[in-house]
Amino acid sequence: MPLYKIIQHNANTQILIWEITESYDQLFSEVVLNMKNRIRLSGMKSEMHQRGFLSVRKLLQEAGFNDLDLYYDENGKPHLKDENHISITHSHNFSAIIISNETVGIDIELQREKIIRIADKFVDKEFKYLNKKESKSYIKKLTVIWGAKEAIFKIRNEKGISFKDNIIVKPFDLENQETIADLHFEGLSQKYIVKYEEFAGFSLVYAFEEKSELRE
Ligand SMILES: CC(C)(COP(=O)(O)OP(=O)(O)OC[C@H]1O[C@@H](n2cnc3c(N)ncnc32)[C@H](O)[C@@H]1OP(=O)(O)O)[C@@H](O)C(=O)NCCC(=O)NCCS
């Protein structure tokens, strides 16, 4: 039973999470793959990466799609051939997809102490509201901020965005499971609604792009 969870965010947005417990062979035998992705799969160096990739196809099938409904653009961003938006993430033994009629991005990250050491690479203004002394919630908040920036990056799919300088996550409480983030990039300002929750020591973060974009 490795479909771990389905989050029905609203009528048009679903998040599906897979816990990867199956072998490569089992997963491979249960999914459809287009030719490009067969080649890509065989070139992956780690078996965990391969199982993550295959588990995403299991999630697609759970959502009523398959690999033939999916294509990647030149930057590696996945798209569905119908009007829906999709975003994909994998981390260790979990993978997740979000499918929505809105513009969305998703990320899952293992909550790890190591994130403290790299915080100044992706955090700037957020340090004003972060409390380093509360180490457990500090790690969780850093993981949400990282996930939010990854999710927004996946939506924008543009080279040159700096997590530290161009994306700002507004103050938030872990319990609220929602915050706002702004992207300021190349003279434009864009707002995102960011949702987050925890499971099994991971943070799940997904972001929705607000419709209007402002020129600065
Ligand atoms: C592309 C990127 C977003 C992937 O994120 P990740 O945490 O390494 O890996 P995840 O498992 O969460 O996501 C991987 C999935 O993202 C998707 N993806 C890859 N490139 C993408 C892009 N340009 N746009 C949107 N989605 C993309 C793919 O679906 C991929 O999985 P798949 O190829 O198996 O289908 C990330 O590697 C990246 O380039 N980040 C931005 C660079 C950066 O500035 N980083 C450091 C700042 S300090």
The ligand as a MOL file (V3000), in Angstrom:
LIG
                    3D

  0  0  0     0  0            999 V3000
M  V30 BEGIN CTAB
M  V30 COUNTS 48 50 0 0 0
M  V30 BEGIN ATOM
M  V30 1 C 15.4510 21.7570 -10.7660 0
M  V30 2 C 15.3380 21.7480 -9.2750 0
M  V30 3 C 14.2660 22.7470 -8.8690 0
M  V30 4 C 14.9840 20.3340 -8.7580 0
M  V30 5 O 14.7640 20.3000 -7.4060 0
M  V30 6 P 15.3910 19.1830 -6.4390 0
M  V30 7 O 15.0730 19.5520 -5.0340 0
M  V30 8 O 16.8200 18.9750 -6.7900 0
M  V30 9 O 14.6650 17.8510 -6.8070 0
M  V30 10 P 13.1370 17.4580 -6.6890 0
M  V30 11 O 13.1120 15.9860 -6.6010 0
M  V30 12 O 12.3870 18.2260 -5.6670 0
M  V30 13 O 12.5730 17.8900 -8.1210 0
M  V30 14 C 12.9590 17.2210 -9.2600 0
M  V30 15 C 11.8750 17.4090 -10.3010 0
M  V30 16 O 11.7360 18.7980 -10.5810 0
M  V30 17 C 11.2560 18.9110 -11.9200 0
M  V30 18 N 12.0670 19.9050 -12.5820 0
M  V30 19 C 13.3370 19.7820 -13.0440 0
M  V30 20 N 13.7310 20.9370 -13.6260 0
M  V30 21 C 12.6950 21.7920 -13.5220 0
M  V30 22 C 12.5050 23.1330 -13.9390 0
M  V30 23 N 13.4310 23.7930 -14.5830 0
M  V30 24 N 11.3180 23.7130 -13.6680 0
M  V30 25 C 10.3570 23.0430 -13.0180 0
M  V30 26 N 10.4720 21.7680 -12.5960 0
M  V30 27 C 11.6450 21.1450 -12.8590 0
M  V30 28 C 11.3440 17.5380 -12.5820 0
M  V30 29 O 10.0480 17.0060 -12.6530 0
M  V30 30 C 12.1940 16.7600 -11.6050 0
M  V30 31 O 11.8810 15.3830 -11.4900 0
M  V30 32 P 11.8780 14.3700 -12.7360 0
M  V30 33 O 12.8750 14.8740 -13.7030 0
M  V30 34 O 12.1990 13.0640 -12.1230 0
M  V30 35 O 10.4820 14.4290 -13.2780 0
M  V30 36 C 16.6890 22.1320 -8.6140 0
M  V30 37 O 17.6460 21.1810 -8.8540 0
M  V30 38 C 17.2100 23.4780 -9.0280 0
M  V30 39 O 17.7920 23.6500 -10.0700 0
M  V30 40 N 16.9960 24.4610 -8.1480 0
M  V30 41 C 17.2770 25.8410 -8.3690 0
M  V30 42 C 18.7110 26.1700 -8.3700 0
M  V30 43 C 19.1390 26.9540 -7.2080 0
M  V30 44 O 19.1500 28.1440 -7.2830 0
M  V30 45 N 19.5280 26.2270 -6.1490 0
M  V30 46 C 20.2730 26.6230 -5.0270 0
M  V30 47 C 20.0130 27.9650 -4.4200 0
M  V30 48 S 20.9560 28.2510 -2.9600 0
M  V30 END ATOM
M  V30 BEGIN BOND
M  V30 1 1 1 2
M  V30 2 1 2 3
M  V30 3 1 2 4
M  V30 4 1 2 36
M  V30 5 1 4 5
M  V30 6 1 5 6
M  V30 7 2 6 7
M  V30 8 1 6 8
M  V30 9 1 6 9
M  V30 10 1 9 10
M  V30 11 2 10 11
M  V30 12 1 10 12
M  V30 13 1 10 13
M  V30 14 1 13 14
M  V30 15 1 14 15
M  V30 16 1 15 16
M  V30 17 1 15 30
M  V30 18 1 16 17
M  V30 19 1 17 18
M  V30 20 1 17 28
M  V30 21 1 18 19
M  V30 22 1 18 27
M  V30 23 2 19 20
M  V30 24 1 20 21
M  V30 25 1 21 22
M  V30 26 2 21 27
M  V30 27 1 22 23
M  V30 28 2 22 24
M  V30 29 1 24 25
M  V30 30 2 25 26
M  V30 31 1 26 27
M  V30 32 1 28 29
M  V30 33 1 28 30
M  V30 34 1 30 31
M  V30 35 1 31 32
M  V30 36 2 32 33
M  V30 37 1 32 34
M  V30 38 1 32 35
M  V30 39 1 36 37
M  V30 40 1 36 38
M  V30 41 2 38 39
M  V30 42 1 38 40
M  V30 43 1 40 41
M  V30 44 1 41 42
M  V30 45 1 42 43
M  V30 46 2 43 44
M  V30 47 1 43 45
M  V30 48 1 45 46
M  V30 49 1 46 47
M  V30 50 1 47 48
M  V30 END BOND
M  V30 END CTAB
M  END
